[in-house]
Amino acid sequence: GTVVGVVLYTGRELRSVMNTSNPRSKIGLFDLEVNCLTKILFGALVVVSLVMVALQHFAGRWYLQIIRFLLLFSNIIPISLRVNLDMGKIVYSWVIRRDSKIPGTVVRSSTIPEQLGRISYLLTDKTGTLTQNEMVFKRLHLGTVAYGLDSMDEVQSHIFSIYTQQPQDPPALKGVTLATKVRKTMSSRVHEAVKAIALCHNVTPVYESNGVTDQAEAERHYEDSCRVYQASSPDEVALVQWTESVGLTLVGRDQSSVQLRTPGGQILNFTILQIFPFTYESKRMGIIVRDESTGEITFYMKGADVVMAGIVQYNDWLEEECGNMAREGLRVLVVAKKSLTEEQYQDFEARYVQAKLSVHDRSLKVATVIESLEMEMELLCLTGVEDQLQADVRPTLETLRNAGIKVWMLTGDKLETATCTAKNAHLVTRTQDIHIFRLVTNRGEAHLELNAFRRKHDCALVISGDSLEVCLKYYEYEFMELACQCPAVVCCRCAPTQKAQIVRLLQERTGKLTCAVGDGGNDVSMIQEADCGVGVEGKEGKQASLAADFSITQFKHLGRLLMVHGRNSYKRSAALSQFVIHRSLCISTMQAVFSSVFYFASVPLYQGFLIIGYSTIYTMFPVFSLVLDKDVKSEVAMLYPELYKDLLKGRPLSYKTFLIWVLISIYQGSIIMYGALLLFESEFVHIVAISFTSLILTELLMVALTIQTWHWLMIVAELLSLSCYIASLVFLHEFIDVYFIATLSFLWKVTVITLVSCLPLYVLKYLRRRFSPPSYSKLTS
């Protein structure tokens, strides 16, 4: 009988497991800054309490007084800040998901939307992220003539003429008779090249039933509509699809044979005698086939220009044309052939089998035998395929560069391809030079190469993974310092672990925020390591998308995610946090003034419900409505990415802005409290009524002062809070005298106090906008 065995890689040896690292829980830089400010406020709380007790000269049981003051002034630490910020993050995530301009975007981590607003380094994968991982055949070069996309019909007509001129001759015989002529005709040269490309590959045509015919039926008739090509690399599929388009179609393939169909519908059968698969060491693949109709044995080979140059017969155009095609951003493959006699093949096969059976140095002996065949091969043609760029990659990279973000491309591709993509995608601008870092293996070479690179200015760097490892081993600090000054860096032949290492080094060396973008399992470790991980849903599955903090469907959506949503999230959170701190400090200042006036007594100014109501129903809605605020329209933010550059300095929330808000809070709290003390006449209850009403009005006016673009929900929030307060006055008769509120005396006192606390700030804001306007105001006016 037969046994079917399945080998599964599982556990730690699995490639995807080896590529990933344990994810860390990411805490945003913004949250750390807010934590720092909260610690300062805690310090202030302790100091104020100690000062109050010190002014009493530590009389009596002073340690109990300290605890009482700590409880009285505990409002200094805004407990509601954390709640407000977390609710804000949920709103930002919801807005990102609902944005119709970036459909399909998913926010998987709602803790770090503010990070998107201050990215300094973007690290991106190439294949599938910047490019589509879809190869398109662009160029066939035969030495004397080159065919581009616009002249493929000529190739088609050559193929057609070869197979229709003498139908009585088998086509391969026709090739032999032509070969005897001194000079081969153009048609036969094109035919030989196309036939070589159609045979030398590892592509298998698969027939899928499409409902109309069953699978076996489709396979038997080689139906074009049901055929799908399968191969390990998209380059190979592109080549076979091209041969189909010019008339020579791959219709069947199994372990031992290949079938091609001519333009006339005739099937050509070839037996596969040997196949030498592509390896990264050999950089080439070969196949030996026998034409069933003529018995002719041919060895076809294709590979990279660097290895094929030494295998093919001498010619004067190979190197130059390979360089020209590489500069156009094409992946170049050199195709060659060699005709073998039956005796030559039998001799080779005997030696090859012998080598494969040897116990010692088997791989070396096998390689030697194959190399004996790879000599003086006839150069047929060069093929150029191109990996298409994703939609709008160039404008997106341009936007990011203008926003002050440096882009690093980390790819597993080879140096030439990576350099071409960097140029094509305008990662490197036309005015910038490219410094290709030589392959270095030891400390001395690395030192010399770093010195050579140091002399260059405004120059993009291209470096391979091996050289990078050597540099980081011996000159980590120097290398990172030079690389960070580059406008763009391209690392090719990069292992997944290396990608994560580069992200980690950037974070440690620069202290700036990094964002990593990728689409495959090999980008997961880099995405998890970066401050912001963005996964692109592509052909390589959802591994990167699921591991990332944000998932997008196309690379071009990244521009809007950072320029609009990141910028808004950061600015809104900064305004919200400062306002919540201001709200808490105001009431604490009033308590401090009140206590100091009444001989440092630890007596609360407002009773329980007023304190709770103040930070919830009376001011919560207007303050939280700041999460809807924006300084410029999203179209303007996309048009002027320079606005994003301002945020990289971290100015929306800094010690300077914090100090300004603290001073405003102290000023307003003092004015309201002293005003109420000066203007009240007979009863203490009136102080509470006057000061609390003024405080609520001041908060609502301050929110109105802070807002830059009004939203209808903001107006609703302001009116709702005011009406809640007015309605609740009826129930608060134990704290507030209802009859006093109805008098004219109360109204004018509250109006005066509120105006004195808010009007100077309105005047200052007007003057500042008039004489020192922020950058965005020039775009909104």
N, C-alpha and C positions, 0 to 999 in steps of 0.2 A: 504493500500500500504506500500511500504518500503521507508525509507529515508537513504541515505548514507551521513554520516557526516565526514568531514576531519578536524582534529585539526592541525593547523600549528603553530609552534613556530616562531615568527617573532620579529623584532626590538631588543631591548636591552636584552631581556631574552634569545636570541639565544645563544647557547653554544659557537659558533665560535666568536660571538661578545664579549661575556664576557671574552673570552681567549685572545683577542687582545687589544693592546693599540694603541694610535695614533702614527703613525710612525714619526720619526724625520728625518730631512734632515742631512745626515752624511757628515761631513767635515773631510778629512784625516789629520792625524797628520803631514804628510809631507807638506801639503799646509799651515798649521799653522806655521811650521818652516820657510818656504819660506817667508810668510808674515812678520815674525819677522825680517828676514834678510833685507827685503825691507824697513822696518821701520828704521833699522840702516843706510841703504844707504840714506834714506831721511834726516836723521840727518846729515850725512856727506855732503850732498848737501848744507844744510843751513850753516853749519860750514865753508865750503870752500868759499861760497859766502861772508860771513861776514869777513873772513880773507882777501880776496882780497880787500874789501872796507876799512878794517882797515889799510892795508898796504898803501893805498892812503891817510891815516890820515883823513878819512871821509870828504874829500874836496868836496865843491860844493853841488850839489843836490844828496847826497850819497844814499838816500833811493831809488831813481830811478836806481842808479848803482846796488844796491842789487838786484832789480827785473831783471835788464839786465843779471847779473851774474847767477841768478837762472834759467833764460831761457837758457843761454849758457851751463850751466852744467847739464841741466835737463836730459841729456843722462845717468847720473849716475843711475837714476831709470829706470830699463829695462822694458819698456812697453811690449816689445815682449816676456818677460818671461812667462806671463800668457798664451799668445797665444800658444807659443811653448809647454808648459806643457800640456795644454788641448788637443792639437793635438797629443801629445805623448800618452796621456791616451786613445785616440781613437785607436791609433795603437796597444797599449797593448791589448785592448779589442778585436780587430780584430784578433790578434795573438792567444789569448786564444780560441776564437770561432773556429779558423781554425786548432787547434791542433788535429791531428788524434789520438793521444794517449789517449785523454779524450773526446771522441765523445759526442755530445749532451749537452755540457756545454754552458750555456747562461750567458752573463754578463748583468745584469739588471741595474747596477749602474756603470757608467763609470767614476765616480769621485774619486773612492778610490782603484784603483788597487795596488798602492804602499803600502797600509795597509797590503796586503797579505804577504809582505816581512818582517814583523817584529812582528808577532803574538807571544805572550808569554803564553796565556791561551786558550785552546780549550775546549769548553763546548759542549758535545754531548748528544743527546737523545739515548735511547737504542733500543727500538722496532722499526724495520723498517729502522733504520740508521746503527747500528752495527749488528743487527740481521735482518733476512729476514721477520720476522713475519709469518713464515711458520713452523707449528709444525710437527714433525715427531715422530711417536710412537717408543720408543727405548727399553722399558723394561716392562715385566709382572712378578710380583713377588708374589708367592703363599705361602710364609713362608718357605716351605721346599725346594722349587725349584724356580729358576728364569729363565725366557726365554729372551734372547737378540735377536738382529736382526738376528744373524746367526742361531738361533734355532727355528725360527717361524714355520718352516715346521713340527716340532714335535707337536706344538699347533694345526696346521691344521689337522694332522693325528688323534689326539685325538678327535677333533670335528667331523671329518669324521666317525670315528669308532662309536661314540655315535649315530649318525643318520642312520647308515647302518647295525648295528648288528642285531637288531630285527625289521624289517620293519613293522611286524604285530602290534607291540606295539606303541601307541602314545608316542612320545619322552618324554613328561613331566611325564607320568606314569613311564617310565623307570627310570627317576630321583628319583621318590618317592620310588620305590622298592629298588633302590640302597641305598637310605638314611637310610633305616632300618638296613642295615648292620652295623656292628661295625665300620668298617673302610671304608670310601669311597674310591673308586678306583681313581687313578690319572685322568683318562679321565673325570669322572663326576665332579671333582673339577675344572678342566680346563673349562669344558663346562659351569658350573655354573657362573664362573668368566666372560667368554666371553659373555654369555647371559645377565648378569647384565650390562656389558659395552655397549652392543648393545641396551639395553632398557632405561638406566638411562641417559637421555640427553635432549636437546631441539632442536635437529637437524631435519630438514625437507628435505626429498629427493624431488627434483624438476625435472620434465622431460621436457627437451627442445627438440622440434622437430629439427632434423638435416637435414631437406630437404628430407630424404628418407621416413620417416613416419610422420604422423601428430601427434600433441601433445597427443590427447586423446588415439590414438593407442599405442603410446609409454608408456603412463601411464598404460593402460590396461594390457600390456604384461611385464611391469617392465623392459624395455630394458636397459641393463647396459650402452650402449654407449651414451644414452641420459640423464643419471642421473647426477645431480649436487647436492651436499649437501649444504644446507644453515643453518648457525647458527650464534649466536651473538659472539661466540669466536672461534678462530682457533684451540684451544685445543680439543674442542668437535668434530670438523670435523675430526681431526687426529685420534681420538679414533674410530669413526664410520668407517672411511676408513680402519682402521686396522682390525676391526671385519669382514669387507667385504673380506679383503685379506686372512683371516684364514677360511672363509667359511660361516659365519653367516651374511647375508646382510640385511641392513635396506632398504626395498623397498617401504614402504608406511607409511605416517603419517598424521593424521589430529587432530582436537581438542580432539577427544575421543578415537582414536584407533591407534595402531602401528602394522605394518606387517613386519615380518622377513622371509627371505628365507633361507632354510637349504641347505647344499651342494647337497642334492638329488633333489632340486628343489621344495620341499614341502613348502607351505606358512603357517607360524604360525601367528595366529591372537591374539592380546592382546588388552583388553579394558583398557583405561586410566581412573582410578577412581578418583585419585587426583594427582596434581602436585605441588610441592613446589619449586618455582624458586630460583636460586642462588642469594644471596645478599652479599654485602661486610661485613655486620654485622655478618650474620650467617656463611659465608664462606663454605656453603654446599648446595647441591640441592637434592631433593628426589622425588620419583614417586611411586605411588601405582598402580599396574596393575593386571588385572585378565586374566589368560590364558583361552581362549575361549574353548579349547579342554578338559580341565580338571576342570575348574572352580576354580583353585587354585589362592588365592590372595597373592601377594608378595609385600613387601615394599622394594624398592631398594634405596640406598643412596650413594652418593659420595661427597667427600669434602677434605679440607686441613687436613693434619695430626694433627695439633694442636687441632682442634675441634673434629675430629673423634676418637682420642685416648680415650676420655671420653665416647664415645657412644658405641663403640664395646666391646664385651666380653674380659675379661682379656687375654692378650697374652704376650709373652716375646720377640717378634721379631719386632713389628711394629716400635717402636721408633728408634731402631738401623738401620734397613733397610732404613727408611725414610732419616736418616742422611747420609747414604752411597750413596743413589741415588741423594740427593741434592748436595752432594760434587762432583758428576759427572756432575753437571750442568743440571739435569733433573727437570722438574716440576712434583711434585709427587701428585697423587690423590689417596685417600683411598676409596675402594669400599666395601660396606657391604650390607647385606640383612636380611630380617626378614619375615618369613612366618606367615600370619595372617589367623585365622578362620573367617568364615562369621560373627559370633557373635561379635568377637573382632573388625572387621571392621565397622559393623553397629553401635556399641557403640561409636567408634572413630568418625564416620561421624556425629552422632547426636551432640556430644560435639563440633565438629569442626564448624558445621553450626551455633550452638548456639553462639559460640565465635565470629564468623564473623558478627553476627547480633547485638552484644552488642554495646551500644552507648559509654560507657566510657572505656578507656584503651583497645581499640579493639586489636591493634597490640600486646600488651603484652599478652592478653588472648589467642589469636591465637597461639602465640609462645609457650605458656605454654601447650596448647593441643597437638601441634606437638611434643613437647619435651617428653610428656608422652608416645609417640609411639617410640621415639628414645632411647630405652633402651635395653641393652643386645643384640645388633645386632650381627649377625655372620659376622666376617671379611672374605671377599672372597679373595681380592688381592690388590696389589698396582700397579698402572700404572705409568710409567715414560715417559713423552714426552719432546722433546727438541726443542727449538727455534734455527733453524740453523743460524750460523753466516754468514754475507755477505762475498762475495769473497774477499780474501786478506786483511781482517781486521787486522790480527796480524802483517804482515809486515808493513802495513801503520802506525799502532800505534807505532811500533818499530822505524820507521823512524822519526815520530813526536817527540818521546821521545829523540832520539839522537840529534835532532835539537834544543833541549833546550825548547821544548813546553810542558807545563804541561797539562795533559788531565783530565777534570772533567766529570763524567757521571751523568746526571740528568735524572731520570726516574720515571714514575708513578708506576713501578712494586714493588713487595714486596721485602723485604730485602734479603731473601735467593736467589731468582732468580737473583737479581741485582749483588750480590756477586759472584755467579757462572759465570755469563756472564763476569764480570770483570776479573775473573781468566782465563776463556776460551779464551777471546780475548787478553790475555796477557797485559791487562791494568795494572795489578799488576804483577810484575815479580816474579819468583819463590823464589828469595832470600829475597823478601820483606814480612814483616809481614802485617797482616790486623788488624786494630783496629776497632771493631764494637762498635760504640757509643751507650751506653745503652739508653733506652727510658727515657727521663727526663721530668718532668712536672712542676718543680718549680726552683727558683733561687739556692737554696741550692744544689739540685741534680746536676744541671748544673755545679756548681762550683767544686764539687767533681769529676765529670766525666772529666771536662777540665783539672784538675790537674793530673788525672790518665793518660790522653792522652799526657800531656806535657812531661812526663818521657820517652816516647818512641821516638826512632830515626829511620829515614828512614822507615816510617810505613805509609801504605795507610789507609785512613779514610773511613769508611762506616757509614752514618748517615741517619736517617729517617727525613722526612719533619717536623714532629711534634717536634722532639728534636731540629732540626735546628731552628725552629721558637722561641723556648724558649731561646736557646743560643744567637740568634741575638737580642732578646728583652733585655736581661740583660748584656751579655758579647760580644757585637758585635766586638769590637776592638780586644779583646784577641782571640776570636774564629777565626776571619779572619787571624790574624797573624799566628796562629798555622796551619790553613788549607793551607795557602799559602806556608808553608814549606814542605807540604806533596808531595811525588812524584805523587800521584794520589788521587782523592777524588770521592766517589760515594755517591750521594744523592738519596735515594729511597722514594717512596710514595710522590713525589714532585708535587705540583699543578703548572699549567702553570704560574700563577702570581709569584710563588716562584722562578721559573727558571729565570724569568726576574730580580727579586730582587737580586739573586746571581750574575748575570752578572753585575748589577749596582754596587753592593758592591765591586766586584773585580776591577772594573775600578776606583772607588773612593779610595780604600785602597792602591792599588798597583801602580796606574798610568800607568799600562802596557796595551797593546792592547789585546783585547779579540776577539775570533771568535766563533760563535755559529753555530752548525750543527743540523738540524732536518728534519723530513719528514712529520709531521702532523700539523693539525690546532692548536694543543696544544703547538707547539714549536714556533708559530709565534711571540709571545711577546718577547721571548728570542732572536730570530733572529733579530728582529727590535731594540732591546736594545744594542746588541753587536756592536763593532766597525766594524766587518765584519760578515754579515749574509750569511750562505751558506745553501741552501735548497736542499734536496735530493728528486728527483721525485720517489715516491714509491707507495705502494698500497693505501695509505691514501689520494690520490688525490694530487692536485697541490697547495694547500693553502700555504704550507711552501715555495715551489719553487717560487711562484709568489711574496711572500712578501720579499724574500731574495735578497741580492745584487748580489750573484752568485748562479746559479743553476747547480747542477751536477746530473748525472744519477746513480752514484755509489759512496759509501763512499771512495773506494780506490783511486778515482780520486783526492781526497783532497790533497794527498801527492804531486802529480805533480803540482797542482794548487799553492801550497805554495812554495815548494822547487825550482821549476823552474820559473813559471810565476811571483809569488810574489817577489822572489829574484831579477829577471831580471828587473822588473818594477821599483822597489825601486832604484836599483843601476843606472839604465839608467836615471831616473828622476833626481837623485842627480847630475850625471855628466852633464846632459843637463842644469840644473838650474845654476850650478856653471860656466859653460862655457858662458852662456848668460850674467851673471853678469860680467864675465871677459871681454867680448866683449864690454860692455857698459863702464866699468871702464877705459879700454885702451884709448878710444877716449876722455873720460873726462880728463884723466891725460894729454894727449897731448894738449888739450885746455887750461888746467891750466898752463902748462909749457910755452905755446905760449903767454898767457896773461901776465904772470909774466916777461917774457923776454922783452915784449914791454910795459913796465912801467904800468902794471896792467890795460891795456886798455880792455874794454868789447867789443872786436871785435871778430867775429866768425872766426875760422881757416878755416873751410870748409863751402862752400855755400850749400843751400838747397838740391840739387839733390844728392850730394856726401854723405851727412848725411843719407838721406833716402835709397839710394842704398847700403850703407855700411851694414845696418842691415837687408836688404831684399835680393836683387838679388846676391850681392857679397859674403855674408857669410851664408845666411839662410840655403841653402841645406846641406853643410857639417856639420854645427852645428846640424841641425835637424837629420842628419843621425846617430847621437849618440844613437837614440832610437833603433837602430838595433844592437848595440854593446853588446857583452856578454863576460864574463871573462872565463867561462868554458862551455863545452858542457852540454846539458841537462841530458845526461846519467850520467855524472860525478857528477852533482849537486844532482841527486837522490841517487847515490851510497854513497856520502859523505854528509849526512845531517848536519854534524858539520859545514859546510860552512855557513849554515843558521844562526847558533848560533852567528856568528860574527856580523850579521846585527842587532841583538837585542839591541846592545849597541848604535845604531844610528850613527855609525862612517862615513858612506859615505857622510852624510851632517851634519856637526857640525860647531860650531864657529871656531874650529881649522882649518878645511879644508877651510872655508870661508876666514879666515885671510890669509892663504897661497895663495889663488887665488887673494886676494886684493893686496898682496905684489908683486905677479907675474905681475899683471896688471900695477901697478905703475912702476915697473922696466921696462917693455917692452914699455909702453907709453913714459916714460922719455927717454929711449935709442933712440927710433925712432925719437922723436921730436928734442932732442939735436943733434943727428946724422945729421938730415936734416939741422938744423941751421948751424952746423959746416961745412958741405960739400957743401952747396950751394954757388954759386959764385956771380952772378950778379943780377938776378931777383927774386922777391918774389914769382912769379908764380912757380918757380922751387921747392921751399920748399913744396908747396902743392903736386906737382907731385911726388917728392921723398918720402915724408912722407906717402902719401895715398897709394902708390904702396907697400911700405914696410909694412904698416899696414895690407893690404889685404893678402900679402904673409905670414906674421907672423900668422894671424888667421888660414889660411889654414894649415900651418905647425903645429900649436898648436893642431888642431883637429886630425891631423895624429899622434901626440905625445900621445894624450889621448886615442885613439882607442886601444882596446885590441885584438879584433878579427875582421879582415877585411871582409867586405861583398862587393859584386860587386857593389851594389848601392852606397856604400860610395866612391868608386873610381870614379864612374860616377859623383857623387855630387861634388867632389873636382875638377875634370877636367871641369865640366860644369860651375862652379863658376869662374874658372880662365879664361876660354874662353869668358864668359860673360863680364868680366872686360876688357880683351884685345880688344874685339869687341867694347865695349862702349867708349874706349879711342878716337876713331875717332869722336864721337859726343860731347865729353866733351871739345872741344877746347876753350870754354870760361873760363874753370877752369884750364885746363892743356895745356901746350905748346906741340903740336904734334911733332914739329921738334926736340925739346929737348929730347923727349922720344926715338927717333930713334938713338940718339948718344950713343957712347960707354961710355962716362962719366956718363950718367944716369944709365946705366946698372951696372957698377962696384959700384957706390954709393949705389944703392938699395941693391945689393948683400951683401955688407959689413954690412950695417945697419941691414938687416934681420938676417944675421949670428950672429951678436953680440947680438941681442935680443933673438934668439932661441937656439943657440948652448949651452950656459951654462945650460939651462933647460934640454936639451937632455942628457948632461953629468951627471947632478944630478940624472935624472931618471935612467940612466944606473947604477950608483953607488948604488942607493937605492935598485934596483932590485938585485944587486950583493951581497950586504952585509946585507940587511934587507928585504928579499922578502916577499910579502903577502902570506897568507896561500894557496890561490888558485893556485899561480904560481908553487907550488910544484907538483900540479896535472896536469898542462898543459905541463910541460917540458918533 
